[in-house]
Amino acid sequence: FSYVIYVAVFFYYIESIYTVHKAKNDSILVEFFPIYYFVVPCMIGTIIQGLFFGIAVGWLCVAIAFILIYIEFQISNSFIDDLSGLYNRKYMNHYLNKLQSNKTKHVYGFLMDINEFKAINDTYGHLKGDHALIQFSKILQHSIDKDSVAIRMGGDEFVIFAKLQSDTEAVKLKKRIENNVRQFNIHSKEPFHLSFSIGIAKFNGKNTDAFLSAMDDSMYEAKNMHRLMQ
């Protein structure tokens, strides 16, 4: 009856592959870790150990699988911004390539720029400026759900890509970010206050360059409005 165990093990291998692929298809995120890096070595070890009695290679293949996972994690870390902990511009380029190839619809982009960030650096020093970037990154991370991704493009510019069904949902996300920033300013003991300008655009399912350009134009329009109100 030992083969019953092997059949059960292979059932879980196949089920895990199906689950991961379904999660990837349902998500707008870019995943860099192929599940095959873990499952295939384990499957090979299971087959050898099942066919050749007395040859214990199962745990050896599991060890190889974990080495492959470790290497992939090191590669994945190159897509993380060191200061903010958000994804970086390198990840954004991969994300936009996926968006372009899949022609995904119902994706909104939110381009943000911290207002008067230079003044924070000049007044309180660059350490406080870095802290302002970290706090704003945390606010963005807490404002989005699992179908969204927050990215630090560089400097004080950030972008969120969100899978939303309507313009109304996009406005709700914008208001949620604004409210979270407002709550930070009320409760924080930091010497600086945060504010930001935001531009919103919807991906047309065709051209990512036009998508970025629309976000950029919308954001700078909001930036100019903020300057006029000063």
Backbone as CSV, one residue per row, in Angstrom:
resi,resn,N_x,N_y,N_z,CA_x,CA_y,CA_z,C_x,C_y,C_z
1,PHE,0.808,-1.229,0.000,0.000,0.000,0.000,0.847,1.289,0.000
2,SER,2.165,1.132,-0.081,3.022,2.327,-0.064,2.760,3.224,-1.264
3,TYR,2.314,2.608,-2.399,2.055,3.413,-3.594,0.864,4.346,-3.407
4,VAL,-0.025,4.006,-2.495,-1.138,4.903,-2.192,-0.605,6.226,-1.650
5,ILE,0.444,6.125,-0.822,1.065,7.332,-0.266,1.681,8.169,-1.377
6,TYR,2.365,7.497,-2.331,2.996,8.228,-3.428,1.935,8.919,-4.304
7,VAL,0.826,8.255,-4.539,-0.264,8.866,-5.316,-0.794,10.109,-4.589
8,ALA,-0.946,9.986,-3.268,-1.436,11.127,-2.485,-0.451,12.289,-2.549
9,VAL,0.849,11.982,-2.471,1.875,13.031,-2.534,1.813,13.753,-3.882
10,PHE,1.685,12.970,-4.975,1.617,13.583,-6.300,0.338,14.391,-6.478
11,PHE,-0.727,13.955,-5.838,-1.957,14.737,-5.877,-1.711,16.129,-5.284
12,TYR,-0.982,16.214,-4.175,-0.710,17.504,-3.552,0.268,18.331,-4.377
13,TYR,1.213,17.669,-5.064,2.090,18.404,-5.977,1.260,19.103,-7.056
14,ILE,0.386,18.346,-7.685,-0.436,18.887,-8.776,-1.391,19.954,-8.255
15,GLU,-1.973,19.716,-7.092,-2.902,20.683,-6.510,-2.198,21.993,-6.193
16,SER,-0.967,21.910,-5.719,-0.228,23.134,-5.387,0.106,23.932,-6.640
17,ILE,0.464,23.226,-7.734,0.740,23.915,-9.002,-0.516,24.621,-9.507
18,TYR,-1.652,23.931,-9.443,-2.925,24.524,-9.880,-3.277,25.757,-9.048
19,THR,-3.112,25.658,-7.737,-3.463,26.764,-6.848,-2.626,28.000,-7.142
20,VAL,-1.317,27.807,-7.342,-0.423,28.939,-7.616,-0.756,29.581,-8.957
21,HIS,-0.996,28.767,-9.978,-1.326,29.320,-11.294,-2.650,30.076,-11.261
22,LYS,-3.616,29.569,-10.525,-4.897,30.263,-10.413,-4.713,31.605,-9.717
23,ALA,-3.900,31.629,-8.654,-3.642,32.878,-7.927,-2.950,33.890,-8.833
24,LYS,-2.032,33.433,-9.672,-1.326,34.337,-10.575,-2.273,34.908,-11.629
25,ASN,-3.171,34.070,-12.132,-4.121,34.545,-13.147,-5.119,35.538,-12.572
26,ASP,-5.457,35.366,-11.302,-6.426,36.258,-10.665,-5.807,37.577,-10.225
27,SER,-4.488,37.627,-10.132,-3.808,38.805,-9.589,-3.202,39.638,-10.700
28,ILE,-2.983,40.928,-10.402,-2.300,41.799,-11.366,-0.829,41.949,-11.014
29,LEU,-0.372,41.273,-9.970,1.018,41.381,-9.551,1.918,40.535,-10.443
30,VAL,3.197,40.885,-10.443,4.194,40.102,-11.158,4.908,39.222,-10.145
31,GLU,4.851,37.917,-10.347,5.519,36.982,-9.445,6.756,36.425,-10.143
32,PHE,7.876,36.376,-9.394,9.127,35.944,-10.004,9.528,34.523,-9.602
33,PHE,8.831,33.949,-8.618,9.206,32.623,-8.162,8.370,31.549,-8.845
34,PRO,8.970,30.759,-9.740,8.215,29.667,-10.371,8.052,28.509,-9.381
35,ILE,6.853,28.036,-9.208,6.607,26.946,-8.265,7.334,25.676,-8.691
36,TYR,7.634,25.560,-10.002,8.325,24.368,-10.486,9.704,24.214,-9.842
37,TYR,10.315,25.336,-9.437,11.630,25.259,-8.808,11.592,24.446,-7.520
38,PHE,10.441,24.429,-6.872,10.308,23.635,-5.658,9.700,22.265,-5.941
39,VAL,8.648,22.240,-6.741,7.886,21.003,-6.927,8.648,19.981,-7.765
40,VAL,9.293,20.414,-8.867,9.932,19.454,-9.771,11.035,18.645,-9.081
41,PRO,11.982,19.271,-8.355,12.979,18.443,-7.649,12.344,17.468,-6.665
42,CYS,11.293,17.926,-5.965,10.610,17.041,-5.017,9.926,15.882,-5.744
43,MET,9.339,16.144,-6.903,8.692,15.090,-7.688,9.715,14.070,-8.168
44,ILE,10.874,14.578,-8.622,11.923,13.657,-9.094,12.395,12.761,-7.951
45,GLY,12.620,13.378,-6.784,13.046,12.591,-5.626,12.006,11.563,-5.226
46,THR,10.739,11.921,-5.288,9.656,11.001,-4.929,9.594,9.827,-5.902
47,ILE,9.755,10.093,-7.205,9.711,9.027,-8.213,10.863,8.044,-8.019
48,ILE,12.085,8.601,-7.859,13.254,7.724,-7.691,13.119,6.870,-6.438
49,GLN,12.700,7.514,-5.362,12.575,6.779,-4.106,11.461,5.736,-4.168
50,GLY,10.420,6.005,-4.942,9.327,5.051,-5.077,9.670,3.867,-5.957
51,LEU,10.468,4.120,-7.023,10.793,3.054,-7.965,11.954,2.178,-7.507
52,PHE,12.882,2.769,-6.786,14.083,2.041,-6.381,14.140,1.959,-4.863
53,PHE,13.686,0.859,-4.340,13.626,0.655,-2.896,15.036,0.709,-2.299
54,GLY,15.156,1.454,-1.196,16.432,1.533,-0.504,17.265,2.740,-0.886
55,ILE,16.867,3.450,-1.950,17.589,4.674,-2.345,16.824,5.867,-1.790
56,ALA,17.363,6.473,-0.748,16.676,7.589,-0.079,17.198,8.910,-0.629
57,VAL,16.528,9.425,-1.654,16.940,10.696,-2.262,15.896,11.785,-2.046
58,GLY,14.811,11.453,-1.365,13.724,12.421,-1.180,14.182,13.697,-0.512
59,TRP,14.874,13.537,0.632,15.309,14.725,1.371,16.420,15.473,0.650
60,LEU,17.244,14.743,-0.120,18.278,15.406,-0.927,17.632,16.340,-1.941
61,CYS,16.585,15.850,-2.602,15.892,16.681,-3.597,15.158,17.853,-2.943
62,VAL,14.633,17.631,-1.738,14.016,18.746,-1.004,15.063,19.811,-0.689
63,ALA,16.261,19.380,-0.303,17.348,20.336,-0.021,17.707,21.128,-1.269
64,ILE,17.764,20.440,-2.423,18.041,21.133,-3.690,16.945,22.153,-3.981
65,ALA,15.695,21.757,-3.718,14.569,22.670,-3.944,14.695,23.915,-3.089
66,PHE,15.101,23.748,-1.825,15.250,24.911,-0.947,16.405,25.808,-1.380
67,ILE,17.453,25.217,-1.940,18.558,26.032,-2.476,18.054,26.891,-3.635
68,LEU,17.243,26.293,-4.510,16.675,27.050,-5.632,15.764,28.172,-5.137
69,ILE,14.999,27.882,-4.080,14.131,28.909,-3.500,14.966,30.062,-2.968
70,TYR,16.060,29.738,-2.271,16.931,30.773,-1.703,17.485,31.673,-2.812
71,ILE,17.920,31.064,-3.909,18.458,31.848,-5.033,17.382,32.771,-5.601
72,GLU,16.157,32.254,-5.724,15.069,33.064,-6.255,14.716,34.219,-5.326
73,PHE,14.775,33.982,-4.023,14.514,35.060,-3.078,15.562,36.164,-3.196
74,GLN,16.804,35.774,-3.426,17.850,36.774,-3.610,17.577,37.622,-4.845
75,ILE,17.112,36.970,-5.912,16.776,37.703,-7.135,15.575,38.623,-6.888
76,SER,14.568,38.098,-6.173,13.365,38.889,-5.895,13.683,40.139,-5.083
77,ASN,14.675,40.043,-4.201,15.042,41.191,-3.368,15.559,42.364,-4.198
78,SER,16.044,42.079,-5.414,16.536,43.162,-6.274,15.400,44.031,-6.788
79,PHE,14.151,43.585,-6.607,12.991,44.359,-7.041,12.363,45.145,-5.891
80,ILE,13.037,45.167,-4.732,12.530,45.880,-3.560,13.373,47.127,-3.306
81,ASP,12.710,48.245,-3.081,13.395,49.486,-2.741,13.919,49.407,-1.303
82,ASP,15.218,49.651,-1.113,15.844,49.466,0.199,15.266,50.397,1.254
83,LEU,14.980,51.629,0.903,14.533,52.605,1.896,13.074,52.389,2.297
84,SER,12.190,52.292,1.333,10.757,52.267,1.622,10.202,50.873,1.869
85,GLY,10.865,49.854,1.333,10.336,48.504,1.428,9.288,48.198,0.371
86,LEU,8.945,49.192,-0.457,8.011,48.966,-1.561,8.771,48.392,-2.753
87,TYR,8.028,48.004,-3.784,8.686,47.611,-5.022,9.361,48.832,-5.648
88,ASN,10.389,48.575,-6.489,11.134,49.673,-7.102,10.795,49.820,-8.594
89,ARG,11.502,50.724,-9.249,11.195,51.016,-10.661,11.482,49.814,-11.562
90,LYS,12.466,49.021,-11.179,12.765,47.809,-11.950,11.556,46.883,-11.978
91,TYR,10.894,46.751,-10.814,9.681,45.937,-10.751,8.577,46.566,-11.612
92,MET,8.471,47.901,-11.566,7.439,48.582,-12.335,7.590,48.284,-13.825
93,ASN,8.824,48.244,-14.316,9.045,47.940,-15.730,8.556,46.528,-16.063
94,HIS,8.826,45.565,-15.167,8.335,44.201,-15.381,6.808,44.180,-15.340
95,TYR,6.254,44.942,-14.407,4.798,44.994,-14.264,4.153,45.543,-15.533
96,LEU,4.700,46.631,-16.068,4.132,47.241,-17.270,4.271,46.329,-18.480
97,ASN,5.372,45.575,-18.534,5.530,44.609,-19.627,4.447,43.534,-19.555
98,LYS,4.142,43.070,-18.329,3.078,42.085,-18.156,1.735,42.680,-18.555
99,LEU,1.521,43.939,-18.165,0.273,44.616,-18.491,0.109,44.750,-20.003
100,GLN,1.211,45.081,-20.665,1.187,45.256,-22.118,0.890,43.933,-22.823
101,SER,1.520,42.862,-22.370,1.362,41.568,-23.049,0.015,40.923,-22.762
102,ASN,-0.505,41.112,-21.541,-1.777,40.471,-21.170,-3.000,41.295,-21.552
103,LYS,-2.763,42.581,-21.916,-3.876,43.472,-22.249,-4.921,43.517,-21.127
104,THR,-4.422,43.545,-19.894,-5.311,43.530,-18.737,-6.154,44.797,-18.688
105,LYS,-7.439,44.626,-18.381,-8.331,45.779,-18.278,-8.685,46.031,-16.813
106,HIS,-9.347,47.143,-16.572,-9.774,47.543,-15.223,-8.584,47.782,-14.295
107,VAL,-7.466,48.236,-14.855,-6.307,48.595,-14.035,-6.164,50.113,-14.041
108,TYR,-6.086,50.682,-12.851,-5.914,52.120,-12.687,-4.520,52.410,-12.135
109,GLY,-3.953,53.501,-12.582,-2.660,53.942,-12.078,-2.806,55.244,-11.300
110,PHE,-2.136,55.320,-10.153,-2.164,56.506,-9.292,-0.722,56.978,-9.121
111,LEU,-0.371,58.080,-9.759,0.976,58.634,-9.657,0.974,59.743,-8.618
112,MET,1.889,59.661,-7.642,1.902,60.607,-6.525,3.274,61.220,-6.333
113,ASP,3.245,62.466,-5.895,4.464,63.221,-5.622,4.249,63.962,-4.303
114,ILE,5.198,63.817,-3.361,5.073,64.490,-2.068,5.294,65.992,-2.250
115,ASN,4.365,66.784,-1.764,4.482,68.241,-1.886,5.539,68.783,-0.925
116,GLU,6.305,69.767,-1.405,7.319,70.444,-0.598,8.296,69.473,0.072
117,PHE,8.649,68.402,-0.634,9.581,67.447,-0.031,10.966,68.062,0.180
118,LYS,11.381,68.909,-0.760,12.677,69.580,-0.616,12.714,70.435,0.648
119,ALA,11.585,71.048,0.973,11.518,71.874,2.182,11.701,71.031,3.437
120,ILE,11.179,69.804,3.419,11.371,68.909,4.565,12.846,68.587,4.735
121,ASN,13.526,68.296,3.621,14.965,68.016,3.681,15.748,69.225,4.159
122,ASP,15.430,70.406,3.606,16.181,71.616,3.938,15.941,72.061,5.376
123,THR,14.721,71.871,5.876,14.362,72.349,7.207,14.788,71.386,8.307
124,TYR,14.555,70.084,8.087,14.753,69.096,9.150,15.903,68.134,8.898
125,GLY,16.517,68.220,7.737,17.633,67.336,7.422,17.208,66.126,6.613
126,HIS,18.202,65.483,5.990,17.912,64.378,5.085,17.441,63.126,5.813
127,LEU,17.831,62.937,7.067,17.340,61.791,7.821,15.831,61.883,8.021
128,LYS,15.356,63.094,8.328,13.912,63.289,8.461,13.225,63.172,7.100
129,GLY,13.939,63.598,6.051,13.398,63.439,4.705,13.213,61.974,4.362
130,ASP,14.212,61.155,4.712,14.081,59.708,4.503,12.925,59.144,5.320
131,HIS,12.789,59.646,6.541,11.713,59.161,7.412,10.347,59.540,6.826
132,ALA,10.271,60.705,6.203,9.016,61.111,5.553,8.674,60.155,4.416
133,LEU,9.684,59.746,3.652,9.450,58.788,2.571,8.984,57.435,3.123
134,ILE,9.595,57.009,4.223,9.220,55.731,4.839,7.785,55.779,5.341
135,GLN,7.425,56.881,6.009,6.066,57.004,6.545,5.030,57.058,5.427
136,PHE,5.345,57.773,4.365,4.409,57.842,3.237,4.262,56.469,2.580
137,SER,5.352,55.728,2.503,5.307,54.373,1.943,4.404,53.476,2.774
138,LYS,4.504,53.591,4.103,3.652,52.788,4.988,2.176,53.141,4.799
139,ILE,1.910,54.427,4.626,0.529,54.869,4.401,-0.028,54.250,3.128
140,LEU,0.772,54.262,2.069,0.319,53.687,0.804,0.077,52.185,0.956
141,GLN,0.992,51.499,1.636,0.868,50.053,1.805,-0.385,49.693,2.582
142,HIS,-0.723,50.523,3.570,-1.910,50.266,4.388,-3.204,50.690,3.693
143,SER,-3.071,51.437,2.599,-4.264,51.939,1.903,-4.753,51.007,0.808
144,ILE,-3.904,50.076,0.383,-4.261,49.234,-0.763,-4.621,47.826,-0.310
145,ASP,-5.225,47.066,-1.236,-5.587,45.685,-0.943,-4.701,44.733,-1.734
146,LYS,-5.051,43.437,-1.709,-4.208,42.412,-2.329,-4.191,42.510,-3.852
147,ASP,-5.151,43.210,-4.441,-5.184,43.369,-5.887,-4.519,44.659,-6.350
148,SER,-3.695,45.230,-5.499,-2.998,46.470,-5.817,-1.522,46.327,-5.458
149,VAL,-0.718,47.191,-6.032,0.714,47.175,-5.728,1.209,48.614,-5.629
150,ALA,2.027,48.884,-4.595,2.613,50.210,-4.393,4.091,50.165,-4.759
151,ILE,4.542,51.186,-5.481,5.904,51.221,-6.007,6.511,52.595,-5.735
152,ARG,7.763,52.607,-5.314,8.498,53.873,-5.252,9.301,54.006,-6.541
153,MET,8.923,54.976,-7.358,9.586,55.164,-8.643,10.984,55.732,-8.465
154,GLY,11.153,56.538,-7.435,12.424,57.199,-7.192,12.181,58.552,-6.570
155,GLY,13.124,59.018,-5.731,12.931,60.300,-5.075,11.673,60.292,-4.234
156,ASP,10.819,61.289,-4.455,9.558,61.372,-3.704,8.354,61.058,-4.590
157,GLU,8.580,60.282,-5.649,7.499,59.886,-6.550,7.123,58.427,-6.319
158,PHE,5.832,58.191,-6.228,5.295,56.855,-5.970,4.182,56.572,-6.968
159,VAL,3.930,55.287,-7.176,2.826,54.903,-8.051,2.115,53.684,-7.457
160,ILE,0.818,53.672,-7.615,0.001,52.513,-7.237,-0.707,52.015,-8.489
161,PHE,-0.665,50.707,-8.694,-1.483,50.075,-9.725,-2.536,49.246,-9.013
162,ALA,-3.793,49.461,-9.374,-4.901,48.801,-8.675,-5.893,48.236,-9.675
163,LYS,-6.356,47.023,-9.390,-7.395,46.390,-10.211,-8.745,46.800,-9.654
164,LEU,-9.410,47.723,-10.348,-10.685,48.285,-9.881,-11.721,48.177,-10.995
165,GLN,-12.981,48.201,-10.608,-14.060,47.992,-11.565,-14.639,49.284,-12.140
166,SER,-14.356,50.420,-11.503,-14.991,51.653,-11.971,-14.208,52.872,-11.495
167,ASP,-14.543,54.032,-12.087,-13.949,55.296,-11.654,-14.323,55.604,-10.206
168,THR,-15.511,55.172,-9.813,-15.962,55.410,-8.435,-15.041,54.734,-7.439
169,GLU,-14.616,53.499,-7.735,-13.691,52.794,-6.854,-12.331,53.488,-6.828
170,ALA,-11.924,54.054,-7.964,-10.653,54.782,-8.014,-10.696,56.018,-7.117
171,VAL,-11.815,56.722,-7.152,-11.975,57.901,-6.292,-11.961,57.488,-4.822
172,LYS,-12.581,56.349,-4.508,-12.598,55.857,-3.125,-11.188,55.561,-2.636
173,LEU,-10.365,54.958,-3.495,-8.985,54.673,-3.102,-8.210,55.969,-2.884
174,LYS,-8.423,56.936,-3.760,-7.768,58.235,-3.593,-8.154,58.862,-2.257
175,LYS,-9.435,58.842,-1.934,-9.904,59.424,-0.670,-9.363,58.656,0.537
176,ARG,-9.197,57.331,0.383,-8.658,56.538,1.486,-7.202,56.924,1.762
177,ILE,-6.444,57.139,0.703,-5.058,57.582,0.880,-5.019,58.955,1.528
178,GLU,-5.858,59.873,1.041,-5.905,61.230,1.608,-6.288,61.196,3.079
179,ASN,-7.246,60.360,3.422,-7.671,60.259,4.821,-6.557,59.682,5.694
180,ASN,-5.835,58.679,5.193,-4.741,58.089,5.965,-3.601,59.076,6.169
181,VAL,-3.337,59.899,5.162,-2.332,60.955,5.314,-2.804,61.980,6.337
182,ARG,-4.087,62.325,6.281,-4.648,63.277,7.241,-4.535,62.741,8.673
183,GLN,-4.816,61.471,8.858,-4.712,60.868,10.186,-3.267,60.851,10.674
184,PHE,-2.337,60.616,9.754,-0.919,60.676,10.126,-0.546,62.062,10.628
185,ASN,-0.975,63.093,9.911,-0.644,64.459,10.294,-1.254,64.841,11.643
186,ILE,-2.427,64.270,11.940,-3.096,64.582,13.210,-2.393,63.905,14.388
187,HIS,-2.017,62.641,14.212,-1.545,61.845,15.336,-0.014,61.732,15.422
188,SER,0.680,62.047,14.354,2.134,61.883,14.362,2.813,62.959,15.199
189,LYS,3.923,62.585,15.817,4.745,63.531,16.574,5.917,64.051,15.742
190,GLU,5.914,63.715,14.468,6.972,64.196,13.581,6.853,65.706,13.387
191,PRO,7.981,66.394,13.163,7.922,67.848,12.976,7.343,68.261,11.623
192,PHE,7.291,67.331,10.687,6.784,67.648,9.346,5.368,67.112,9.169
193,HIS,4.641,67.723,8.240,3.347,67.227,7.810,3.473,66.755,6.368
194,LEU,2.710,65.752,6.025,2.748,65.211,4.669,1.554,65.695,3.865
195,SER,1.811,65.999,2.609,0.742,66.211,1.637,1.273,65.752,0.287
196,PHE,0.381,65.512,-0.641,0.824,64.961,-1.921,-0.114,65.394,-3.029
197,SER,0.431,65.375,-4.236,-0.375,65.587,-5.442,-0.508,64.246,-6.142
198,ILE,-1.682,63.999,-6.710,-1.952,62.684,-7.283,-2.606,62.813,-8.650
199,GLY,-2.177,61.964,-9.558,-2.798,61.874,-10.876,-3.302,60.465,-11.101
200,ILE,-4.479,60.342,-11.705,-5.113,59.038,-11.888,-5.404,58.820,-13.373
201,ALA,-5.137,57.612,-13.837,-5.467,57.248,-15.215,-5.854,55.774,-15.261
202,LYS,-6.654,55.421,-16.261,-7.068,54.032,-16.456,-6.345,53.458,-17.667
203,PHE,-5.833,52.251,-17.508,-5.136,51.592,-18.615,-6.137,51.229,-19.706
204,ASN,-5.788,51.585,-20.956,-6.713,51.354,-22.067,-6.590,49.955,-22.663
205,GLY,-5.736,49.112,-22.064,-5.562,47.753,-22.559,-4.655,47.645,-23.764
206,LYS,-4.019,48.765,-24.148,-3.213,48.742,-25.371,-1.794,49.251,-25.143
207,ASN,-1.674,50.505,-24.708,-0.365,51.150,-24.704,0.016,51.607,-23.302
208,THR,1.090,51.059,-22.744,1.517,51.445,-21.392,2.193,52.814,-21.376
209,ASP,2.823,53.197,-22.489,3.434,54.533,-22.540,2.368,55.616,-22.422
210,ALA,1.255,55.426,-23.119,0.149,56.382,-23.018,-0.446,56.362,-21.613
211,PHE,-0.453,55.199,-20.985,-0.943,55.035,-19.615,-0.100,55.869,-18.652
212,LEU,1.216,55.733,-18.743,2.121,56.502,-17.877,2.010,57.996,-18.156
213,SER,1.901,58.354,-19.435,1.800,59.757,-19.809,0.526,60.391,-19.257
214,ALA,-0.580,59.649,-19.289,-1.850,60.160,-18.759,-1.767,60.370,-17.253
215,MET,-1.131,59.436,-16.543,-0.923,59.604,-15.093,-0.064,60.830,-14.813
216,ASP,0.986,60.977,-15.599,1.930,62.080,-15.409,1.245,63.423,-15.629
217,ASP,0.481,63.536,-16.698,-0.221,64.786,-16.989,-1.224,65.119,-15.891
218,SER,-1.947,64.102,-15.421,-2.946,64.314,-14.365,-2.281,64.739,-13.061
219,MET,-1.129,64.134,-12.762,-0.435,64.466,-11.514,0.110,65.899,-11.542
220,TYR,0.696,66.297,-12.664,1.247,67.646,-12.742,0.159,68.712,-12.771
221,GLU,-1.001,68.363,-13.272,-2.131,69.276,-13.184,-2.518,69.492,-11.719
222,ALA,-2.535,68.395,-10.943,-2.826,68.503,-9.505,-1.722,69.255,-8.783
223,LYS,-0.475,69.067,-9.222,0.669,69.762,-8.607,0.551,71.267,-8.834
224,ASN,0.184,71.655,-10.035,0.017,73.076,-10.333,-1.124,73.693,-9.538
225,MET,-2.202,72.937,-9.347,-3.326,73.401,-8.534,-2.875,73.624,-7.082
226,HIS,-2.043,72.734,-6.587,-1.533,72.876,-5.205,-0.685,74.139,-5.086
227,ARG,0.145,74.420,-6.096,0.986,75.621,-6.042,0.148,76.888,-6.066
228,LEU,-0.924,76.870,-6.862,-1.774,78.045,-6.950,-2.508,78.329,-5.639
229,MET,-2.739,77.256,-4.878,-3.468,77.391,-3.610,-2.567,77.826,-2.448
230,GLN,-1.243,77.824,-2.691,-0.323,78.207,-1.616,-0.346,79.713,-1.361
